[in-house]
Protein backbone atom coordinates (compact mmCIF):
# COMPACT_ATOMS: atom_id res chain seq x y z
CA UNK A 1 0.00 0.00 0.00
CA UNK A 2 2.84 2.36 0.91
CA UNK A 3 4.54 1.50 -2.39
CA UNK A 4 1.40 2.43 -4.36
CA UNK A 5 1.04 5.68 -2.42
CA UNK A 6 4.71 6.50 -2.99
CA UNK A 7 4.33 5.87 -6.74
CA UNK A 8 1.16 7.97 -6.93
CA UNK A 9 2.99 10.89 -5.30
CA UNK A 10 6.17 10.50 -7.38
CA UNK A 11 6.68 13.62 -9.49
CA UNK A 12 8.06 11.73 -12.49
CA UNK A 13 5.24 9.16 -12.51
CA UNK A 14 2.71 12.00 -12.21
CA UNK A 15 4.35 13.83 -15.13
CA UNK A 16 4.31 10.73 -17.37
CA UNK A 17 0.62 10.11 -16.61
CA UNK A 18 -0.24 13.78 -17.08
CA UNK A 19 1.50 14.20 -20.42
CA UNK A 20 -0.01 10.95 -21.70
CA UNK A 21 -3.52 12.27 -20.95
CA UNK A 22 -2.73 15.65 -22.50
CA UNK A 23 -1.39 13.89 -25.62
CA UNK A 24 -4.70 12.05 -26.02
CA UNK A 25 -6.65 15.29 -25.56
CA UNK A 26 -4.48 17.12 -28.10
CA UNK A 27 -5.22 14.51 -30.75
CA UNK A 28 -8.93 15.12 -30.28
CA UNK A 29 -8.32 18.90 -30.13
CA UNK A 30 -6.78 18.61 -33.59
CA UNK A 31 -9.92 16.85 -34.82
CA UNK A 32 -12.24 19.42 -33.22
CA UNK A 33 -10.28 22.40 -34.53
CA UNK A 34 -10.95 21.17 -38.08
CA UNK A 35 -14.71 21.07 -37.53
CA UNK A 36 -17.19 23.82 -38.17
CA UNK A 37 -18.49 25.19 -34.88
CA UNK A 38 -15.30 24.51 -32.92
CA UNK A 39 -12.83 26.13 -35.31
CA UNK A 40 -12.70 29.59 -33.71
CA UNK A 41 -9.45 29.76 -31.74
CA UNK A 42 -10.52 32.58 -29.41
CA UNK A 43 -13.67 30.71 -28.41
CA UNK A 44 -11.71 27.51 -27.97
CA UNK A 45 -9.15 29.11 -25.63
CA UNK A 46 -11.80 31.15 -23.76
CA UNK A 47 -13.69 28.04 -22.66
CA UNK A 48 -10.40 26.34 -21.87
CA UNK A 49 -9.70 29.06 -19.31
CA UNK A 50 -13.29 29.62 -18.16
CA UNK A 51 -13.83 26.05 -16.96
CA UNK A 52 -10.60 26.21 -14.96
CA UNK A 53 -12.65 27.99 -12.29
CA UNK A 54 -13.74 24.55 -11.11
CA UNK A 55 -10.27 24.24 -9.63
CA UNK A 56 -11.57 26.33 -6.74
CA UNK A 57 -13.15 23.19 -5.29
CA UNK A 58 -9.72 22.64 -3.73
CA UNK A 59 -10.41 25.55 -1.36
CA UNK A 60 -11.93 23.00 1.02
CA UNK A 61 -8.80 20.84 1.08
CA UNK A 62 -6.18 22.76 3.02
CA UNK A 63 -6.16 26.27 1.57
CA UNK A 64 -4.08 28.79 3.51
CA UNK A 65 -3.66 32.37 2.38
CA UNK A 66 -0.04 32.79 1.19
CA UNK A 67 1.82 36.09 1.11
CA UNK A 68 0.68 38.56 -1.54
CA UNK A 69 3.98 38.07 -3.37
CA UNK A 70 3.57 34.29 -3.63
CA UNK A 71 -0.13 34.64 -4.48
CA UNK A 72 0.84 37.07 -7.23
CA UNK A 73 3.43 34.66 -8.65
CA UNK A 74 0.89 31.82 -8.77
CA UNK A 75 -1.72 34.14 -10.33
CA UNK A 76 0.81 35.33 -12.96
CA UNK A 77 1.65 31.69 -13.74
CA UNK A 78 -2.03 30.96 -14.39
CA UNK A 79 -2.32 34.00 -16.66
CA UNK A 80 0.79 32.93 -18.58
CA UNK A 81 -0.71 29.46 -18.97
CA UNK A 82 -3.67 30.83 -20.93
CA UNK A 83 -1.52 33.16 -23.06
CA UNK A 84 0.90 30.34 -23.91
CA UNK A 85 -2.04 28.01 -24.60
CA UNK A 86 -3.36 30.42 -27.23
CA UNK A 87 -0.12 30.16 -29.22
CA UNK A 88 0.03 26.43 -28.52
CA UNK A 89 -3.40 25.79 -30.02
CA UNK A 90 -2.68 28.20 -32.87
CA UNK A 91 0.21 25.89 -33.80
CA UNK A 92 -2.00 22.82 -33.44
CA UNK A 93 -4.72 24.32 -35.63
CA UNK A 94 -2.42 25.38 -38.44
CA UNK A 95 -0.04 22.48 -38.90
CA UNK A 96 0.58 18.80 -38.44
CA UNK A 97 -0.10 17.76 -34.85
CA UNK A 98 2.92 15.49 -34.49
CA UNK A 99 5.32 18.11 -35.92
CA UNK A 100 4.29 21.55 -34.71
CA UNK A 101 3.47 20.34 -31.21
CA UNK A 102 6.60 18.19 -31.06
CA UNK A 103 8.54 21.44 -31.41
CA UNK A 104 7.25 22.33 -27.96
CA UNK A 105 8.84 19.12 -26.71
CA UNK A 106 12.19 20.68 -27.65
CA UNK A 107 11.81 24.42 -27.15
CA UNK A 108 9.69 24.47 -23.96
CA UNK A 109 12.10 22.39 -21.81
CA UNK A 110 14.99 24.61 -22.96
CA UNK A 111 13.02 27.74 -22.04
CA UNK A 112 12.10 26.22 -18.69
CA UNK A 113 15.74 25.30 -17.99
CA UNK A 114 16.92 28.83 -18.82
CA UNK A 115 14.33 30.43 -16.54
CA UNK A 116 15.17 27.84 -13.86
CA UNK A 117 18.86 28.70 -14.14
CA UNK A 118 17.99 32.36 -13.59
CA UNK A 119 15.35 31.97 -10.87
CA UNK A 120 15.96 28.55 -9.29
CA UNK A 121 19.72 28.15 -9.92
CA UNK A 122 19.15 24.49 -10.94
CA UNK A 123 18.36 24.28 -14.69
CA UNK A 124 17.66 20.53 -15.01
CA UNK A 125 17.24 19.22 -11.50
CA UNK A 126 20.57 17.37 -11.64
CA UNK A 127 19.40 14.92 -14.33
CA UNK A 128 21.10 16.26 -17.44
CA UNK A 129 21.33 12.96 -19.34
CA UNK A 130 17.60 12.21 -19.16
CA UNK A 131 16.71 15.87 -19.77
CA UNK A 132 18.88 16.08 -22.90
CA UNK A 133 17.49 12.85 -24.40
CA UNK A 134 13.89 13.86 -23.73
CA UNK A 135 14.47 17.30 -25.24
CA UNK A 136 16.34 15.88 -28.24
CA UNK A 137 13.38 13.59 -28.91
CA UNK A 138 11.12 16.61 -29.26
CA UNK A 139 13.49 18.29 -31.71
CA UNK A 140 13.86 15.12 -33.80
CA UNK A 141 10.09 14.87 -34.18
CA UNK A 142 9.89 18.58 -35.02
CA UNK A 143 12.43 18.38 -37.83
CA UNK A 144 10.83 15.25 -39.27
CA UNK A 145 9.09 17.50 -41.81
CA UNK A 146 10.27 20.38 -43.94
CA UNK A 147 8.31 22.97 -42.04
CA UNK A 148 8.02 26.75 -42.76
CA UNK A 149 10.13 27.91 -39.81
CA UNK A 150 9.63 31.62 -40.49
CA UNK A 151 5.86 31.17 -40.37
CA UNK A 152 5.59 28.92 -37.33
CA UNK A 153 8.57 30.05 -35.23
CA UNK A 154 6.80 33.05 -33.61
CA UNK A 155 3.94 30.85 -32.31
CA UNK A 156 6.25 28.10 -31.09
CA UNK A 157 8.72 30.46 -29.39
CA UNK A 158 5.96 32.54 -27.76
CA UNK A 159 4.31 29.40 -26.37
CA UNK A 160 7.64 27.95 -25.21
CA UNK A 161 8.64 31.15 -23.38
CA UNK A 162 5.20 31.40 -21.79
CA UNK A 163 5.17 27.79 -20.60
CA UNK A 164 8.82 27.98 -19.48
CA UNK A 165 8.30 31.02 -17.26
CA UNK A 166 4.97 29.63 -16.04
CA UNK A 167 6.60 26.38 -14.91
CA UNK A 168 9.28 28.18 -12.91
CA UNK A 169 6.85 30.64 -11.30
CA UNK A 170 4.69 27.69 -10.29
CA UNK A 171 7.66 25.98 -8.69
CA UNK A 172 8.63 29.10 -6.72
CA UNK A 173 5.06 29.40 -5.48
CA UNK A 174 4.89 25.73 -4.45
CA UNK A 175 8.24 26.01 -2.68
CA UNK A 176 6.76 28.76 -0.51
CA UNK A 177 3.21 27.52 0.11
CA UNK A 178 1.27 24.26 -0.02
CA UNK A 179 0.00 22.79 -3.26
CA UNK A 180 -3.68 23.67 -2.74
CA UNK A 181 -2.97 27.33 -1.96
CA UNK A 182 -0.69 27.73 -4.98
CA UNK A 183 -3.07 25.93 -7.31
CA UNK A 184 -6.06 28.05 -6.26
CA UNK A 185 -4.29 31.26 -7.28
CA UNK A 186 -2.98 29.61 -10.45
CA UNK A 187 -6.59 28.75 -11.34
CA UNK A 188 -7.71 32.31 -10.63
CA UNK A 189 -5.03 33.61 -13.00
CA UNK A 190 -6.14 31.31 -15.82
CA UNK A 191 -9.79 32.24 -15.27
CA UNK A 192 -8.96 35.98 -15.21
CA UNK A 193 -7.14 35.58 -18.53
CA UNK A 194 -10.21 34.00 -20.12
CA UNK A 195 -12.46 36.80 -18.85
CA UNK A 196 -10.03 39.36 -20.28
CA UNK A 197 -10.67 37.85 -23.72
CA UNK A 198 -14.22 39.18 -23.49
CA UNK A 199 -13.13 42.83 -23.18
CA UNK A 200 -12.59 43.62 -26.91
CA UNK A 201 -16.11 43.72 -28.45
CA UNK A 202 -15.02 41.93 -31.64
CA UNK A 203 -13.47 39.08 -29.62
CA UNK A 204 -16.54 38.81 -27.41
CA UNK A 205 -18.76 38.54 -30.48
CA UNK A 206 -16.55 35.82 -31.98
CA UNK A 207 -16.51 33.81 -28.76
CA UNK A 208 -20.24 33.72 -28.14
CA UNK A 209 -21.25 33.52 -31.80
CA UNK A 210 -18.97 30.53 -32.33
CA UNK A 211 -20.27 28.88 -29.15
CA UNK A 212 -23.91 29.28 -30.25
CA UNK A 213 -23.21 27.86 -33.72
CA UNK A 214 -21.41 24.76 -32.46
CA UNK A 215 -23.63 21.64 -32.78
CA UNK A 216 -24.53 19.86 -29.50
CA UNK A 217 -22.37 16.86 -30.38
CA UNK A 218 -19.29 19.07 -30.84
CA UNK A 219 -19.99 20.84 -27.55
CA UNK A 220 -20.34 17.51 -25.76
CA UNK A 221 -17.04 16.13 -27.06
CA UNK A 222 -15.32 19.46 -26.43
CA UNK A 223 -16.34 19.32 -22.75
CA UNK A 224 -15.36 15.65 -22.44
CA UNK A 225 -12.00 16.46 -23.96
CA UNK A 226 -11.57 19.50 -21.69
CA UNK A 227 -12.16 17.22 -18.69
CA UNK A 228 -9.41 14.85 -19.86
CA UNK A 229 -7.08 17.78 -20.56
CA UNK A 230 -8.01 19.33 -17.22
CA UNK A 231 -7.04 16.19 -15.32
CA UNK A 232 -3.77 16.08 -17.26
CA UNK A 233 -3.03 19.77 -16.61
CA UNK A 234 -3.80 19.37 -12.91
CA UNK A 235 -1.39 16.43 -12.70
CA UNK A 236 1.32 18.48 -14.48
CA UNK A 237 0.97 21.23 -11.87
CA UNK A 238 1.00 18.62 -9.09
CA UNK A 239 4.12 17.03 -10.63
CA UNK A 240 5.88 20.42 -10.69
CA UNK A 241 5.14 20.76 -6.97
CA UNK A 242 6.97 17.43 -6.43
CA UNK A 243 9.83 17.52 -8.97
CA UNK A 244 12.00 19.95 -10.90
CA UNK A 245 9.98 21.93 -13.51
CA UNK A 246 12.57 21.46 -16.27
CA UNK A 247 12.35 17.69 -15.91
CA UNK A 248 8.54 17.73 -15.79
CA UNK A 249 8.50 19.85 -18.96
CA UNK A 250 11.06 17.59 -20.67
CA UNK A 251 8.79 14.61 -19.98
CA UNK A 252 6.26 16.37 -22.22
CA UNK A 253 7.93 14.22 -24.87
CA UNK A 254 5.49 11.54 -23.70
CA UNK A 255 2.58 13.57 -25.05
CA UNK A 256 4.29 13.83 -28.44
CA UNK A 257 4.89 10.11 -28.56
CA UNK A 258 1.18 9.71 -27.80
CA UNK A 259 0.35 12.21 -30.56
CA UNK A 260 2.70 10.44 -32.98
CA UNK A 261 0.98 7.10 -32.39
CA UNK A 262 -2.51 8.61 -32.40
CA UNK A 263 -1.89 10.66 -35.55
CA UNK A 264 -0.54 7.58 -37.32
CA UNK A 265 -3.60 5.50 -36.39
CA UNK A 266 -5.99 8.28 -37.47
CA UNK A 267 -4.12 8.80 -40.76
CA UNK A 268 -4.30 5.05 -41.36
CA UNK A 269 -7.86 4.32 -40.27
CA UNK A 270 -9.74 7.67 -40.09
CA UNK A 271 -8.09 9.94 -42.72
CA UNK A 272 -11.29 12.00 -43.00
CA UNK A 273 -10.50 13.44 -39.55
CA UNK A 274 -7.00 14.59 -40.52
CA UNK A 275 -3.96 13.20 -42.33
CA UNK A 276 -0.22 13.47 -41.69
CA UNK A 277 2.91 12.37 -43.47
CA UNK A 278 4.36 9.06 -42.23
CA UNK A 279 6.52 8.21 -45.22
CA UNK A 280 10.28 7.84 -45.67
CA UNK A 281 12.42 10.44 -43.87
CA UNK A 282 9.50 11.75 -41.81
CA UNK A 283 8.70 8.31 -40.44
CA UNK A 284 12.36 7.59 -39.59
CA UNK A 285 12.87 10.87 -37.72
CA UNK A 286 9.59 10.60 -35.84
CA UNK A 287 10.43 7.05 -34.80
CA UNK A 288 13.92 8.18 -33.73
CA UNK A 289 12.41 10.98 -31.67
CA UNK A 290 10.11 8.47 -30.00
CA UNK A 291 13.06 6.22 -29.12
CA UNK A 292 14.99 9.16 -27.64
CA UNK A 293 12.01 10.05 -25.44
CA UNK A 294 11.74 6.45 -24.22
CA UNK A 295 15.51 6.34 -23.54
CA UNK A 296 15.27 9.59 -21.59
CA UNK A 297 12.45 8.20 -19.47
CA UNK A 298 14.52 5.08 -18.74
CA UNK A 299 17.46 7.21 -17.54
CA UNK A 300 15.16 9.27 -15.33
CA UNK A 301 13.65 6.08 -13.90
CA UNK A 302 17.14 4.69 -13.15
CA UNK A 303 17.73 7.76 -10.98
CA UNK A 304 14.66 6.77 -8.98
CA UNK A 305 12.39 9.43 -10.44
CA UNK A 306 13.76 12.15 -8.16
CA UNK A 307 15.29 15.46 -9.01
CA UNK A 308 16.92 18.32 -7.25
CA UNK A 309 14.27 20.93 -6.71
N, C-alpha and C positions, 0 to 999 in steps of 0.2 A: 504493500500500500504506500509506504514511504517512497519507494522507488518510482511509482506512478506519479505521486505528487511532485517529486523532485523533477521528473521529466516534464510534467505539465508546466512547471514554473521556470524551466530552463530557457534562457533568452534565445539561444540558437534554435531549439526545437520550435519555440513559438514563432520565430521569424520564418522558418521553413514552412510551417503550416499556414501562416498568414499570407506569404507570397504565393503559395499554391492556390489559395482561395481567390486572391486578387487576380491571378493569371486566368482562372476560369471565368471570373466576372468580366475581365477585359475582352475575352473572346466574344462573349455575348454583347458587350458594349459595341464592339466593332460591327456586329450584325445589326443592332438597333440603330446605330448611327447611319446606316445605309437606308433605313426605312422612313418613308414619309410619315410625319407625325412625331418622330423622335430624332429628326435630323438637326434641329436647331441647337447649336452648341451652347448658347447662352442659357436656354431653357434647361438643357441637360445638366449643366454645371450648377445652375441655381437650385434645382431640386436635390442635387447631390449635397449641397451645403445646408439646405433648409431642413432636411430630415436628420441632420446631425444633432439637432436639438434634443433628440431622444436620448443622447448621451447624458443628459442631466439626471436620468434615473439613478445615476451613481451617487447623487447627493446624499442618499440615505445609507451609503455604505462606507462611512469613515471620512467624510469631507471635513477638512479643517482649513479655515481661511489663511492662506499663505501671506507673505509680505506683498505689498503692492508691486514691488519690483519683480518678484517671481511670478505673480499673477499676470503681470504685463508681458513677461517673456512667453508664458504659456499661451496667452491670448494672441500675441504676435505670431507664434508658431501656427496656431489654428488659421489665422488669416492668410499666412503664407501658403498653407496647405491648399486652400481654395484657389489662390492665384496660380500656383504651380500646376494644380489640377486642370485649370483652363488650358494652359499650353500643352499639357500632357494629352488631353482628349482632342485638342486640335491636331496634334501629331497622329493620333489614332484614327481620326476621321479622314485625314487626307492621304495617308499612305498605307503601306502593307503593315499589318499588325506585328508580325514577327520581326520586321526590320526597324521601323521607326521607333517602336517601343523598346526594342532590344538596345537601342542607342542609350536609353536611360539606364540600362544595366551597366553601361560603361561610364558615362559622364556623371551620373548622380553619385555613385560611390566616391569618385574623385573629388567632386565638389564637397561632399560631406567630410572627407578626410582633410581637405584644405581648411574648411571652417573649424574642424575639430582641432587641427594643429594650432590654429589661432586662438580658439576659445577654450579648448579642453586640454591642450598640450599633448594629446595622445591621438595621433591621426588614424591609427588602424587597430587600436586596442591590443597591440602586441602580437597580432597574428597576421604578419605581412604576407606569408606564403599563401595562405588561404584567401586573403583579401585580393592579392594580385591575380590569382587564378580565376576567382569569381568575376572580377572586373574585366579581365581579358576575355572571358566567355561572352560578356555583353558586347564588347567591341567586335569580336569575331562575327557574331550574329548580325550586328549592324552593317558591317562591310560585306555581308554576303551578297548584297545587290549593288548595282551601280546607281546610287541614289543622288538626287540633286541637292548636294550639300548646302549650296548658297540659299536655296529655298527653305530647307527644313532646319538648318542650323539655328536660326534665331529661336524657334519654338523649343527645340531640344535643350539648348543652353539655358534659356529662361526657366524652363521646368526644372532642369538639373540644379541650377543655383537656388531656386525657391525651395526644392525638397532638401537640398544639402543644408541650407541655413535652418530650415524648419527642424530637421532631425537634431541638430546640435542644440538649438534653443530648447527643444523638448527635453533633451538629456540634462541640461543645466537646471531646468525647472524640476525634473524628477529627482535630481541630486539634492535639492533643497526643500522638497516637500514630498508628501506621499503620492502614490499613483493617482488615487481618486481625485485629490485636490488639483493636481496638475492637469488631469484629463478634463475635468469640468471646465476649466478656463480655456483649454485648447478647443473644446467643443463650442464654447461661446464665441471664440474668434472665428471659427469656420462658419457658424451661423450668421454672425455679423457681416462677414464677407458676402454671403448669399443675399442678405437683405440690401446691402449696398448696391447690388446689381439692379435693384428695382428703382434706383434714384433717377437715372437718365430715362426720360419718357419713352424714347424709341426702344431701349432695351426692355423696359417694362412691358411694352406692347408686344414685342417679340416673344417674351417669356410666356405670357398668359395666352396669347393667340395660339402659339405652338402647343401649349398644354391642352387647350380646348379642342384642337383639331386632331390630337392623337387618338387613335381608336382604342377602345377599352382593353383589347388584348395586348396592345403595345404598352399601355400604362401598367397593366398587371405584371408583365414580364420585366418592365423597367423597375418596378418596386421590388420584385423578387430578387432581381440582380443587385439592386442597391442594398438589400439586406445582406446578401452574400459578401458584397464588397465592404459593407459596413463592419461585418464580423472580421474580415481580413484586415481592414484598416485599424480596428480596435486592437487586434493582436499585434500589429506592427508597433503601435504606440506602447503597448505593454512590454513587447520585446525590447524596445529602446530603453525602457525603465530598468531592464534587467541585464542588458549587455551594451557593448559599445555601439554607438549609432552608425559608425562607418561599416562595421561588420554586418549589422542588421541590413543596411542599405545594399551592401555587396551581395547579400543573400537574395536580393531581388532578382538575381539571375534565375532563381527557381521559377519565378512567374513567367520569364521569357522562355524557359524550357517548356512550361505548361502551354504557353501561347504557340510555340513552335509545333508541338504535338497536336494541339487543337486545330491550328490553322491547316496543318497537313491533312487531318482527318476531314475537315470541312471541305477543303479543296478537292479531296478525293471523292467524298460521298455526298456533299451538299454544296456543289459549286454555285448554285443560284444564290446562296447567302453571301459569299465572297470567295475570290480566288487569289492565290498567291503562287509565286514561282518556286518550285521545288525541283528544279532541273540542274544538272551539271554542277558548275562552280557554286551556285547558290546553295544547293543541297549539301555539298561537302563542307562549306564554311559554317552553315547553320549546325550541322552535325558536330563539327569540331568545337564550336562554341558551347554546345550542350555538354560535350565531354569535359571541357574545361570547368564548367560550372559544377558538374558532378565531382570532379577531382578536387575542386576547392572546398566543397562541402565535406569530402572525406578528410581533408587536412584539418578543417575546423573541428570535426568530430574527434579526430585523434588527439586534439588538445583538450578534449573533455567538454567542448561547447562553452568554454568560459573565455572571457576577454577582460583585459584591463579597462576599467571604466573611467 
